Amino acid sequence: MRVAIQEQLGERNVDDLIPADRIMKASERRVRDGLSATSDLAGFLAYLDFAESYEALASKASELPQDLSANLKTLGPSVGRTVAIRNRVAHTRPMEIDDSSFLIDVAKNLTASENSYWSELTAILDRLSSDPSFVLGLTISLPADPDSGPQHNLPVPDFDETGFFGRQGELRRIMKAIKGAYPVVSILGDGGIGKTSIALKAAYELLEDPKQPFDAIVWVTAKATILTPNEIRRINGAIETSLGLIGSAATELSGIDDATDPVSEVLAYMENFKILLLLDNLETVLDNRLREFLLELPVGSKVIVTSRIGLGIENPVQLAPLADDESAKLLRALARIRDVRQLNDLDQRTVESLAQRMSGHPAYIRWFVAGVQSGRRPEELLGNNELLLDFCMSNVYDYLSEDARAALRSMQVLAGAKNQAELAFLNDFTASKTQSALLELLTTNFTAMSSQVSGESLDTGYELSDFARQYLDKHHPVDTEERNWLLQRSEELRALGIEMAAANTASPLAPTSVHVRGPGDFHAAGLLRTAIAVAPADPGTALENCVEAQLLAPSYYEAWRVEGFVRALSRDHGGAQAAYERALELAPSSAAVLFHFGTFLLDAVGDPRRALEVLQRAARNDPSSSEITGQVAWAHFCLGDMAAAVTASAGVATSRSASSNQRKAAFLLALRATQSVVGNLRNLQQFDQAVEYVETSVELSEDVDSRLVEGEAADRLIALRDVARTLAEQSVDYAAKQAAQFVGRIEVVLGQNAPSDIRRTGTIQALVVDKGFGFVTEGKAKYFFHISDLRNRADWDSLFEGAQCVFESIQTPKGIRAKRVRLVEV
């Protein structure tokens, strides 16, 4: 373009072609090269950059030859992207993955024309095709203005061969962390995963950010080895201590290589200037001195570290492997740039398959391409990657404690994600020991975390990364004895789970049943079952088991539900309610949790209104449960809503799916509720409505299994029969006739199973509590009874003068006496 300007527009004044600000920039560039100012166009051309040259030509397009003008029009849509690429080169910034292919496409489009304006570009393209290595001898010298970014010593990143691509989400997170509050940010991952590359990319991004806060960016690396296709080669002079690493940073900052106290010197620089210090490959020099240095960082300066091992004092960014499509793209780009024809000729499906086998590790992909380029077979490199594994995982295993190694061995033997509870059982660890081991493994990137839906909450699982499994299997295999022990523990855990699931299926709403969502709950559920068993005698131990289960399975709602049960037994109602509410937060739709919480509120706390709300939610989630519906009926009864209590309990009493005990309890509750509402209506002299309620219970007694009409149910029906007689006398017309009919219908029901002819109703007239006896009246007759004559001795404390009861009379030498007395007062 400079030649075209000179040839086509050389007679023009500089001011006519180039804007004033561009002239000033070109003049400053000449002066920096030691040349004097000039107004000659030829003197300016060498100091115009690509964008300025294009602008000068395009501004006079109408005066140019038609073919050149057409070429400029073709170039137009690509100018912006081309300028950006050109500036990355001029300012030694990292390249993007498709920069090279984009530029080549642009150049080929321009040289496709038959004019001679692009002869030099054509020659370059031809040379690239025939001898691409010639570019290694080029010296880049492009017109460039002073870098406005902070001073830095950033190296050229190794990804410039292909350009950086992918991982935009991780890059954004790293940039956000650098600008955030944490003084130390770590980029963690396996060896060869791309930590150094993304750290450099982030640093170069900061150089382009006008709002970045740093005065200088300093890069220091402790990288000690290089992976080649045939060996792991030591780097001569590599930094081997933390003091050496900090000393290198001091040298970069001061330019002097004799710091007597490099730690203090670097901290002083970082206190007086805002410095971003990047420490690469930190795991090779990690010690307490380095941790102390990082803890003393002054406000304003920051440290970014790349490491295979977390520090525990930083904001960590975990670097995952490349996605499958990104891996395939990197493999294609490397093969194309290095002209590895054996790989270039592969179809896309084969490339994707190869990339998947390399688990998304950039180092693995680069090593693989380099190996094929050096003449090794692809299948050989994929089948024998011990060299790569050793490079990626070395310096890490030795950091692990014996507990962490034991956890690794359990993951080696038993594949698949395991949560904390499973790992604790398999290794016979406590929750705290399990968590400590997992923290070690996570900071060394041997394991990866994953979240899986378990019921209504998320459960975190842990499993070996692909590279870790390959490395461990080849370098640290599990011996036969320990393998068999782990398999036996796994079988014990499975058997425990089957047993727990069977018990829960048999009685899903029993307070002693523990629901399990899947294998991850088996161990925690076992702890909870033990807690339930020991709670009556040893609530302290029971609560310890609950806490252990909560630590092992934080999302497992049963751990809090059982805690509520244990605390309720100890009459710690406040603690029990808090535990039930926590369980409900974790499983808001669990009918079982709602049922147990509602029952606790109803029976222990004495809050029937809130209990009813909770139990009704349980019923909506499990409308077929007779046990829940029965509790709803009881809540209505406690609130005095007898009509609702009768309706709800009647449904259970006649349900085929309900147990005999559930039907019996519901039938009794319906009779009690009917007695209560009928009594209230009689007091209000609303006899017609009272008769209607009697009808409801009569129909119910006819519908239920006849075996339910015995004992207390029969006695309450006897009392209801006598109430119906009274209503027949008190009512008029249709209501009176109905009441009279109900007497007969009750007699029929009672006649099937109950001795209604000898049982009669009466009223407690007098009680002599200290002597343990009293009197029952029926009409004008008066009967003596003793506490021993009660059908239920517990009724004695509930007796009061005027209470209704059912009894039998016998003749004794001392007179008539009431026997088998039952209180039937509501």
C-alpha positions in Angstrom: 0.0 0.0 0.0 2.9 2.4 0.7 4.2 1.7 -2.9 0.7 2.4 -4.3 0.5 5.7 -2.4 3.9 6.7 -3.7 3.2 5.7 -7.3 -0.4 6.9 -7.5 -0.5 9.9 -5.1 3.2 10.8 -4.8 2.7 14.4 -6.1 0.2 15.3 -3.4 1.0 17.3 -0.4 1.2 15.4 2.9 -1.5 17.5 4.4 -3.8 16.6 1.6 -3.5 12.8 2.2 -2.9 12.4 5.9 -4.8 13.9 8.8 -2.9 16.2 11.1 -3.0 13.7 14.1 -1.5 11.0 11.9 1.2 13.3 10.6 2.1 14.1 14.3 2.3 10.4 15.2 4.5 9.6 12.1 6.8 12.5 12.9 7.2 11.3 16.5 8.1 7.8 15.3 10.8 9.4 13.0 12.2 11.3 15.8 12.4 8.2 18.0 14.4 6.6 15.2 16.9 9.5 15.3 15.6 11.2 12.1 14.8 14.8 11.7 11.3 16.1 10.9 10.3 16.2 7.3 7.3 17.4 5.2 8.2 15.0 2.3 5.6 12.3 1.7 8.3 9.7 1.0 9.8 10.4 4.4 6.5 9.7 6.1 5.5 6.5 4.3 7.8 4.2 6.3 6.2 5.5 9.5 2.6 5.0 8.6 1.1 1.9 10.1 -1.3 -0.4 8.3 -4.5 1.4 9.2 -3.1 4.8 8.3 -1.8 3.6 4.9 -5.2 2.1 4.1 -7.0 5.3 5.2 -4.7 7.4 2.9 -5.5 5.2 -0.1 -9.2 4.8 0.6 -9.7 8.6 1.0 -8.6 9.0 -2.7 -10.2 5.8 -4.1 -12.0 7.8 -6.8 -8.6 9.0 -8.1 -7.0 5.6 -8.2 -7.0 3.0 -11.0 -10.2 1.0 -11.1 -8.5 -2.3 -10.3 -6.7 -0.9 -7.3 -9.9 0.8 -6.1 -11.7 -2.6 -6.4 -9.0 -4.2 -4.4 -9.4 -1.7 -1.6 -13.1 -2.3 -1.6 -12.5 -6.0 -1.3 -10.2 -5.3 1.6 -12.6 -3.0 3.4 -14.7 -5.5 5.4 -11.5 -7.1 6.7 -9.6 -3.9 7.7 -10.8 -3.8 11.3 -9.8 -7.4 12.1 -6.6 -7.1 10.2 -5.6 -3.9 12.1 -6.3 -5.7 15.4 -4.1 -8.7 14.4 -1.3 -6.3 13.1 -1.4 -4.5 16.5 -1.1 -7.7 18.4 2.1 -8.4 16.5 3.4 -4.9 16.8 2.9 -4.9 20.6 3.9 -8.5 21.1 0.4 -9.5 22.3 -0.9 -13.1 22.2 -2.5 -14.2 19.0 -6.0 -15.6 18.6 -6.5 -19.1 17.2 -7.7 -18.1 13.7 -5.5 -15.0 13.2 -3.1 -16.8 10.8 -5.8 -18.4 8.7 -7.8 -15.1 8.5 -4.8 -13.2 7.3 -3.9 -15.8 4.7 -7.5 -15.7 3.4 -7.4 -11.9 3.2 -4.0 -12.0 1.4 -5.2 -14.7 -1.1 -8.3 -12.6 -1.9 -6.1 -9.6 -2.7 -3.6 -11.5 -4.8 -6.2 -13.3 -6.8 -6.5 -10.2 -9.0 -4.2 -10.0 -12.0 -2.8 -6.5 -11.3 0.7 -6.0 -10.0 -0.1 -4.0 -6.9 0.3 -7.0 -4.5 3.4 -8.5 -6.0 5.4 -8.5 -2.7 2.4 -10.1 -0.9 2.2 -12.8 -3.6 5.9 -13.5 -3.2 5.5 -13.9 0.6 2.6 -16.3 0.2 4.6 -18.4 -2.3 7.5 -18.5 0.1 5.3 -19.5 3.0 4.0 -22.4 0.9 7.5 -23.6 -0.2 9.6 -22.8 2.9 7.6 -21.8 6.0 10.6 -21.9 8.3 11.9 -18.7 6.8 9.7 -16.7 9.1 11.9 -17.8 12.1 14.6 -15.6 10.7 12.5 -12.5 10.5 12.9 -9.5 12.7 9.5 -7.8 13.4 9.9 -4.1 13.0 6.5 -2.4 12.6 5.6 1.2 13.3 4.3 1.3 16.8 3.6 4.0 19.3 4.8 3.7 22.9 3.0 1.0 24.9 0.5 2.8 27.1 0.1 -0.2 29.4 2.2 -0.8 32.6 5.8 -2.0 32.5 6.0 -5.7 32.2 8.3 -8.6 31.4 5.7 -11.0 30.2 7.1 -13.8 27.9 5.7 -14.7 24.6 3.1 -17.4 25.4 3.6 -20.9 24.0 0.0 -20.8 22.6 1.1 -18.2 20.0 1.8 -21.1 17.7 -1.9 -21.6 17.3 -3.3 -18.5 19.1 -5.4 -18.6 22.3 -9.0 -19.9 22.1 -11.7 -21.3 24.2 -12.1 -20.9 28.0 -13.7 -17.5 27.8 -15.7 -18.2 31.0 -12.6 -19.1 33.0 -10.8 -16.1 31.6 -13.6 -13.8 32.6 -13.6 -15.2 36.1 -9.8 -14.8 36.4 -10.0 -11.2 35.2 -12.8 -10.5 37.7 -10.8 -12.1 40.5 -7.7 -10.0 39.7 -9.9 -6.9 40.0 -11.6 -8.1 43.1 -10.8 -7.9 46.8 -8.6 -11.0 47.2 -4.8 -10.2 47.2 -3.9 -13.7 46.0 -5.6 -15.5 43.1 -4.6 -19.0 42.1 -5.2 -20.8 38.8 -5.2 -24.5 39.7 -5.2 -27.6 37.6 -3.3 -30.7 36.4 0.1 -30.3 34.8 -0.3 -29.4 31.2 -3.9 -28.3 31.6 -3.1 -24.7 30.4 -2.6 -22.8 33.6 0.4 -20.8 32.4 -1.3 -20.0 29.1 -4.5 -18.6 30.6 -2.5 -16.7 33.2 -0.5 -15.0 30.4 -3.6 -14.4 28.4 -5.1 -12.6 31.4 -2.0 -10.6 32.0 -1.9 -9.5 28.3 -5.6 -8.6 28.5 -4.8 -6.3 31.5 -2.2 -4.5 29.3 -5.0 -3.6 26.9 -7.4 -2.5 29.7 -7.3 1.3 30.2 -8.9 0.8 33.6 -6.4 -1.7 34.9 -4.9 -0.5 38.3 -1.3 -1.7 38.1 2.0 0.2 37.6 3.9 -2.9 36.7 3.3 -6.6 35.9 6.1 -9.0 36.8 6.3 -12.6 35.7 8.5 -15.1 37.4 8.4 -18.9 36.8 9.6 -21.9 38.7 9.1 -24.3 35.8 11.7 -26.9 36.2 11.0 -29.4 33.4 10.0 -29.5 29.7 8.1 -32.4 28.1 9.4 -33.6 24.7 8.1 -36.5 22.7 10.8 -38.7 24.1 11.8 -37.4 27.6 11.1 -35.0 30.5 14.0 -32.6 30.3 15.3 -30.6 33.2 15.7 -26.8 32.7 19.2 -25.7 33.5 19.2 -23.0 36.1 15.5 -23.5 37.0 14.4 -21.8 40.3 14.2 -24.5 43.0 13.3 -22.6 46.2 10.8 -20.1 47.2 13.6 -17.7 48.1 14.9 -18.1 44.6 11.5 -17.3 43.2 11.1 -14.2 45.2 14.7 -13.2 44.6 14.0 -13.4 40.8 11.0 -11.1 41.3 13.2 -8.7 43.2 15.7 -8.7 40.3 13.0 -8.0 37.8 11.8 -5.0 39.8 15.1 -3.5 40.6 17.3 -4.6 37.8 20.0 -5.6 40.4 20.8 -9.3 41.1 22.2 -9.0 44.6 19.2 -8.5 46.9 20.2 -9.4 50.5 16.6 -9.7 51.7 14.5 -10.3 48.6 11.3 -10.8 50.5 11.5 -7.4 52.2 12.6 -5.7 49.0 9.7 -7.1 46.9 7.2 -6.2 49.7 8.6 -2.7 49.7 8.1 -2.4 46.0 4.6 -3.7 46.3 3.8 -1.3 49.0 5.0 1.8 47.1 3.7 0.7 43.7 0.7 -1.2 42.6 2.3 -4.4 41.2 0.8 -7.5 39.8 3.2 -10.4 40.5 2.6 -13.6 38.6 4.3 -16.7 40.1 4.2 -19.6 37.7 4.5 -23.3 38.6 4.4 -22.6 42.3 4.1 -26.2 43.4 7.8 -26.8 42.8 8.8 -24.3 45.5 5.9 -24.3 47.8 6.9 -23.9 51.5 6.0 -21.9 54.6 8.2 -19.0 53.7 6.2 -18.4 50.5 2.9 -18.6 52.4 4.2 -16.0 54.9 5.2 -13.8 52.0 1.7 -14.0 50.5 0.0 -13.3 53.8 2.0 -10.0 54.1 1.0 -8.5 50.8 0.3 -4.8 51.0 -3.1 -3.4 49.9 -3.2 -2.5 46.2 -0.7 -5.0 44.9 -1.7 -8.6 44.0 -0.2 -12.0 43.3 -1.5 -14.5 40.7 -0.1 -18.0 41.0 -0.4 -21.0 38.8 -0.1 -24.3 40.6 -1.1 -27.9 40.7 -1.6 -27.5 44.5 -3.9 -25.0 46.2 -2.5 -22.7 48.9 -5.6 -22.5 51.1 -5.3 -18.7 51.5 -6.4 -17.5 48.0 -9.3 -17.1 45.7 -8.9 -20.2 43.5 -10.0 -20.7 39.9 -10.1 -24.3 39.0 -9.1 -25.0 35.4 -11.0 -27.8 33.8 -9.9 -29.7 30.7 -10.9 -28.3 27.2 -14.3 -29.2 25.9 -14.4 -31.9 23.2 -14.9 -29.4 20.4 -12.1 -27.2 21.7 -9.7 -30.2 21.9 -10.5 -31.2 18.3 -10.0 -27.6 17.2 -6.6 -27.4 18.9 -5.5 -30.7 17.4 -6.5 -29.5 13.9 -4.7 -26.2 14.4 -1.5 -27.8 15.6 -1.5 -30.4 12.8 -2.1 -27.7 10.2 0.5 -25.3 11.4 3.2 -27.9 11.8 2.1 -29.6 8.5 1.7 -33.0 10.1 0.2 -34.6 7.0 -0.7 -37.9 8.8 -3.0 -35.9 11.0 -4.1 -33.3 8.4 -5.6 -36.0 6.2 -7.9 -37.4 9.0 -11.6 -36.8 8.7 -13.3 -34.7 11.4 -14.9 -37.7 13.2 -11.5 -39.3 13.7 -9.9 -36.1 14.9 -12.7 -35.7 17.5 -12.2 -39.3 18.6 -8.5 -38.7 19.1 -9.1 -35.5 21.0 -11.6 -37.2 23.3 -9.0 -39.9 24.2 -6.6 -37.1 25.3 -9.1 -35.9 27.9 -9.0 -32.2 26.9 -5.4 -31.7 28.1 -3.6 -29.1 25.9 -0.2 -30.6 26.9 -1.3 -34.0 25.9 -2.5 -32.8 22.5 0.7 -30.8 21.8 2.8 -33.8 22.9 0.8 -36.1 20.7 1.1 -33.9 17.6 4.9 -33.4 18.3 5.3 -37.2 18.6 3.5 -37.9 15.3 5.6 -35.1 13.7 8.7 -36.8 14.9 7.7 -40.1 13.3 5.9 -42.0 16.1 2.7 -43.8 15.4 -0.5 -42.2 16.9 -1.7 -45.5 18.4 1.7 -45.9 20.1 1.4 -42.4 21.7 -2.1 -43.0 22.9 -1.4 -46.4 24.2 1.7 -45.6 26.1 1.5 -42.1 27.7 3.5 -42.8 30.9 5.9 -40.1 30.1 3.1 -37.5 29.8 1.4 -38.8 33.0 4.6 -38.5 34.9 5.1 -34.9 33.6 1.6 -33.9 34.4 1.2 -35.5 37.9 4.8 -35.4 39.2 5.6 -33.2 42.3 2.0 -33.7 43.5 1.5 -37.3 44.9 4.3 -36.8 47.4 2.4 -33.9 49.0 -0.5 -36.1 50.0 -1.1 -37.4 53.5 -1.8 -41.1 54.1 -5.5 -40.4 54.6 -5.7 -38.6 51.3 -3.9 -41.5 49.6 -6.3 -44.0 51.2 -9.2 -42.0 49.8 -7.6 -42.1 46.4 -7.2 -45.8 46.6 -10.9 -46.2 47.4 -11.7 -44.2 44.2 -9.3 -46.3 42.2 -11.0 -49.5 43.2 -14.6 -48.2 43.1 -15.2 -46.1 40.0 -17.9 -43.4 39.8 -18.6 -40.3 41.8 -18.8 -40.9 45.6 -20.1 -38.4 48.1 -18.5 -37.8 51.5 -20.7 -40.3 53.3 -19.7 -43.1 50.9 -16.0 -42.3 51.1 -16.2 -42.1 54.9 -17.8 -45.6 55.1 -15.5 -47.2 52.6 -12.4 -45.9 54.4 -13.8 -46.1 57.9 -13.2 -42.4 58.3 -15.0 -39.8 60.4 -16.6 -36.8 58.7 -13.7 -34.5 59.7 -11.1 -36.9 58.5 -13.0 -37.4 55.2 -13.3 -33.6 54.6 -9.6 -33.0 55.3 -8.6 -35.8 52.9 -10.9 -34.4 50.2 -9.6 -30.9 50.6 -6.1 -32.1 50.0 -7.2 -34.0 46.9 -9.1 -31.0 45.5 -6.2 -28.7 46.0 -3.9 -31.1 44.2 -6.4 -31.7 41.4 -6.4 -35.5 41.8 -10.2 -35.4 42.2 -12.9 -33.4 40.5 -16.2 -32.4 42.1 -19.6 -32.8 40.4 -23.1 -32.0 41.5 -25.9 -34.4 41.1 -29.6 -34.0 41.9 -30.6 -36.1 44.9 -34.3 -35.7 45.7 -35.0 -32.0 45.9 -31.4 -30.9 46.7 -27.9 -31.2 45.2 -25.4 -33.7 46.4 -21.7 -33.2 45.7 -19.7 -36.2 44.4 -16.0 -36.7 44.1 -14.1 -38.9 41.6 -10.7 -39.2 40.1 -9.8 -37.2 37.0 -8.9 -39.2 34.0 -5.3 -38.3 34.2 -5.2 -39.0 37.9 -6.6 -42.5 37.4 -4.2 -43.3 34.6 -1.3 -42.0 36.7 -2.3 -43.9 39.8 -3.0 -47.2 38.1 0.4 -47.1 36.5 2.5 -45.7 39.3 0.5 -46.5 42.5 -1.7 -49.5 41.9 -3.9 -50.8 44.8 -2.6 -54.1 46.3 -4.9 -57.2 46.3 -5.5 -57.2 50.0 -6.7 -53.6 50.2 -8.7 -54.0 47.0 -10.6 -56.9 48.5 -11.2 -55.0 51.7 -12.6 -52.0 49.8 -14.9 -54.3 47.7 -16.1 -55.9 50.9 -16.9 -52.5 52.5 -18.8 -51.6 49.3 -20.9 -54.7 49.6 -21.6 -54.0 53.3 -22.7 -50.5 52.3 -25.0 -51.8 49.6 -26.6 -54.4 52.0 -27.2 -51.6 54.5 -28.9 -49.6 51.9 -31.2 -52.4 50.8 -32.1 -53.1 54.4 -32.9 -49.4 55.1 -34.9 -49.0 51.9 -37.0 -52.1 52.8 -37.7 -50.8 56.2 -38.8 -47.4 54.8 -41.0 -49.0 52.2 -42.8 -51.0 54.9 -43.5 -48.0 57.2 -42.6 -44.8 55.2 -44.1 -42.4 57.8 -42.9 -44.2 61.0 -40.7 -41.8 63.0 -38.2 -44.7 63.2 -38.0 -45.2 59.4 -35.2 -43.4 57.5 -35.8 -42.6 53.9 -32.8 -43.1 51.5 -32.6 -41.3 48.2 -29.8 -43.5 46.8 -26.4 -45.1 47.6 -25.0 -41.8 48.7 -27.3 -41.8 51.7 -26.7 -45.4 52.9 -23.9 -44.6 55.5 -25.6 -41.5 56.8 -28.9 -43.3 57.1 -27.2 -46.1 59.1 -25.9 -43.5 61.5 -29.4 -42.0 61.8 -30.9 -45.4 62.5 -28.5 -45.9 65.3 -29.4 -42.4 66.6 -33.1 -43.4 66.7 -32.3 -46.6 68.5 -30.2 -45.0 71.3 -32.2 -41.8 71.7 -34.5 -42.8 74.5 -31.6 -43.9 76.7 -28.7 -41.8 75.4 -29.8 -38.7 73.6 -26.3 -37.2 73.7 -24.9 -40.0 71.6 -27.9 -39.9 69.3 -27.3 -36.2 68.6 -23.6 -36.9 67.9 -24.7 -39.4 65.2 -27.0 -36.8 63.7 -24.3 -34.2 63.5 -21.9 -36.8 61.9 -24.5 -37.6 59.3 -25.1 -33.9 58.7 -21.4 -33.3 58.1 -21.1 -36.2 55.8 -24.3 -35.4 53.8 -25.1 -31.7 54.2 -28.0 -31.9 51.7 -29.6 -35.0 53.3 -32.8 -33.8 55.0 -33.3 -36.9 57.1 -30.2 -36.0 59.2 -32.1 -32.9 60.4 -35.5 -34.7 60.6 -34.0 -37.4 62.9 -32.3 -34.6 65.0 -35.8 -33.1 65.4 -37.1 -36.5 66.6 -34.3 -37.0 69.1 -34.6 -33.5 70.5 -38.4 -33.8 70.8 -37.9 -37.0 72.9 -35.7 -34.9 75.2 -38.4 -32.2 75.3 -36.0 -29.7 73.6 -38.9 -28.2 71.6 -36.9 -25.2 70.4 -34.1 -27.3 69.1 -36.4 -29.8 67.6 -38.4 -27.2 65.7 -35.2 -25.6 64.3 -34.1 -29.1 63.1 -37.4 -29.9 61.5 -37.5 -26.5 59.8 -33.9 -27.1 58.4 -35.1 -30.5 57.1 -38.0 -28.8 55.4 -35.7 -26.2 53.8 -33.8 -29.1 52.2 -36.9 -31.0 51.2 -39.9 -28.6 51.0 -42.0 -31.1 49.1 -41.3 -34.2 51.2 -44.6 -35.5 52.6 -42.7 -37.4 55.3 -40.9 -34.4 56.6 -44.1 -32.3 56.5 -46.0 -35.1 58.3 -43.4 -35.5 61.1 -43.1 -31.7 61.5 -46.8 -31.3 61.6 -47.2 -34.1 64.1 -44.6 -32.5 66.3 -46.3 -29.1 66.2 -49.6 -30.7 67.0 -48.7 -33.2 69.7 -45.6 -31.7 71.3 -45.8 -27.9 70.8 -49.6 -27.7 70.9 -49.9 -25.4 67.9 -52.7 -27.0 65.9 -53.2 -24.1 63.6 -49.7 -24.2 62.1 -49.7 -28.0 62.4 -52.8 -28.1 60.2 -51.1 -25.9 57.5 -48.1 -28.2 57.5 -50.1 -31.4 57.4 -52.3 -30.1 54.6 -49.2 -29.5 52.6 -48.1 -33.1 53.3 -51.6 -34.3 52.2 -51.3 -32.3 48.9 -48.0 -34.0 48.2 -49.3 -37.5 49.1 -53.1 -37.5 48.9 -53.3 -41.3 49.1 -51.7 -41.5 52.5 -54.3 -42.4 55.1 -51.8 -41.7 57.9 -51.4 -38.1 56.8 -55.2 -37.6 56.3 -55.7 -39.0 59.8 -53.4 -36.4 61.3 -55.2 -33.7 59.3 -58.4 -34.9 60.9 -56.8 -34.8 64.3 -55.6 -31.3 63.7 -59.1 -30.2 62.7 -60.4 -31.8 65.9 -57.9 -30.0 68.1 -58.9 -26.7 66.5 -62.6 -27.5 67.2 -63.5 -27.8 63.5 -65.5 -31.0 64.1 -67.2 -30.9 60.8 -63.9 -31.0 59.0 -62.6 -33.6 61.4 -65.6 -35.9 60.7 -65.1 -35.5 56.9 -61.4 -36.2 56.9 -61.6 -39.1 59.4 -64.5 -40.8 57.6 -62.4 -41.0 54.4 -59.7 -42.9 56.3 -62.1 -45.1 58.2 -63.6 -46.5 54.9 -60.3 -46.6 53.0 -59.2 -49.9 51.7 -55.6 -48.9 51.6 -55.5 -47.8 55.3 -54.3 -50.3 57.9 -56.8 -51.7 60.4 -55.3 -49.5 63.2 -55.6 -46.4 61.0 -59.2 -47.2 60.2 -60.0 -47.9 63.8 -58.4 -44.6 65.0 -60.2 -42.7 62.3 -63.6 -44.2 63.1 -63.2 -43.3 66.8 -62.2 -39.8 65.9 -65.2 -39.4 63.7 -67.5 -40.6 66.5 -65.8 -38.3 69.0 -66.2 -35.3 66.7 -69.8 -36.2 66.1 -70.5 -36.3 69.8 -68.9 -32.9 70.3 -70.7 -31.1 67.5 -74.1 -32.8 68.3 -73.7 -31.8 72.0 -72.9 -28.2 71.0 -75.9 -28.0 68.6 -78.3 -29.5 71.3 -77.1 -26.9 73.7 -78.0 -24.3 71.1 -81.3 -26.1 70.5 -80.4 -26.5 66.9 -81.9 -30.0 66.8 -82.4 -30.4 63.1 -78.6 -29.8 62.4 -77.8 -32.1 65.3 -79.8 -34.9 63.6 -77.9 -34.3 60.4 -74.6 -35.0 62.1 -76.0 -38.1 63.8 -76.9 -39.3 60.3 -73.3 -38.8 59.1 -72.0 -41.1 61.8 -74.7 -43.6 61.4 -73.9 -44.0 57.7 -70.2 -44.2 58.5 -70.8 -47.0 61.1 -72.8 -48.9 58.4 -70.0 -48.4 55.8 -67.0 -49.4 57.9 -65.7 -52.9 58.5 -68.0 -54.4 61.2 -64.9 -55.5 63.1 -64.2 -51.9 63.9 -67.5 -51.7 65.9 -66.1 -53.0 69.2 -64.6 -51.7 72.4 -64.6 -48.0 72.6 -66.2 -47.5 69.2 -69.2 -49.6 70.3 -69.5 -47.7 73.6 -69.4 -44.4 71.7 -72.1 -45.7 69.3 -74.2 -46.7 72.4 -73.8 -43.1 73.6 -74.8 -41.8 70.2 -77.8 -44.1 70.1 -79.0 -42.6 73.4 -78.4 -39.1 72.0 -80.5 -40.0 69.0 -83.3 -41.1 71.3 -83.2 -37.8 73.1 -83.2 -35.9 69.7 -86.2 -37.9 68.6 -88.0 -36.6 71.7 -86.7 -33.0 71.3 -87.1 -32.6 67.6 -90.3 -32.3 65.6 -91.6 -33.6 62.3 -89.1 -35.0 59.9 -86.1 -34.6 62.2 -87.8 -36.5 65.0 -88.7 -39.3 62.6 -85.1 -39.4 61.3 -83.6 -39.5 64.8 -85.9 -42.4 65.8 -84.8 -44.3 62.7 -81.2 -43.7 63.6 -81.7 -45.4 66.9 -82.8 -48.5 65.2 -80.0 -48.4 62.6 -77.4 -48.0 65.4 -79.0 -51.0 67.2 -78.6 -53.0 64.1 -74.9 -52.1 63.8 -74.3 -52.7 67.5 -76.2 -56.0 67.4 -73.6 -57.5 65.0 -70.6 -57.2 67.4 -71.4 -55.4 70.6 -73.5 -56.3 73.7 -75.6 -53.2 73.5 -78.4 -54.7 75.5 -76.4 -54.7 78.7 -74.3 -51.5 78.2 -76.0 -48.3 79.1 -75.0 -44.6 79.4 -74.7 -42.6 82.5 -73.3 -39.5 84.1 -70.6 -39.2 86.7 -72.3 -37.8 89.8 -69.7 -37.8 92.5 -66.0 -38.6 92.8 -64.1 -39.3 96.0 -60.7 -39.0 94.5 -58.6 -39.8 97.6 -60.6 -43.0 98.2 -60.6 -44.0 94.5 -64.3 -44.4 94.0 -67.4 -42.6 92.7 -71.0 -42.8 91.6 -72.7 -43.0 88.2 -76.4 -42.1 87.7 -78.8 -43.3 85.1 -82.1 -41.5 85.4 -82.9 -42.0 89.1 -80.7 -45.0 89.6 -77.3 -44.5 91.3 -74.4 -46.9 90.9 -71.2 -47.2 92.9 -67.9 -47.8 91.1 -64.3 -48.2 92.1 -61.2 -47.2 90.1 -60.7 -50.8 89.4 -64.0 -50.9 87.6 -62.8 -48.6 84.8 -62.1 -50.2 81.4 -59.1 -47.9 81.0 -57.4 -47.0 84.3 -56.0 -43.9 82.7 -59.5 -42.5 82.5 -59.5 -41.9 86.2 -57.5 -38.7 85.9 -59.9 -37.4 83.2 -63.1 -38.1 85.1 -65.2 -35.1 86.3 -68.7 -34.7 87.7 -71.1 -34.5 84.8 -68.9 -36.5 82.4 -70.7 -39.0 80.2 -69.8 -42.7 80.5 -70.9 -46.2 79.4 -71.1 -49.0 81.8 -72.7 -52.3 82.8 -74.6 -52.8 86.1 -74.4 -55.8 88.4 -76.2 -56.7 91.6 -74.0 -57.2 94.7 -74.8 -58.0 98.4 -74.2 -54.3 99.0 -76.4 -53.1 96.2 -76.2 -52.3 92.5 -72.7 -51.5 91.1 -71.2 -50.1 87.8 -68.7 -52.4 86.1 -66.5 -51.9 83.0 -67.0 -48.2 83.1 -65.7 -46.2 80.0 -65.4 -42.5 79.8 -67.0 -41.4 76.5 -66.9 -37.6 77.1 -65.3 -35.9 74.1 
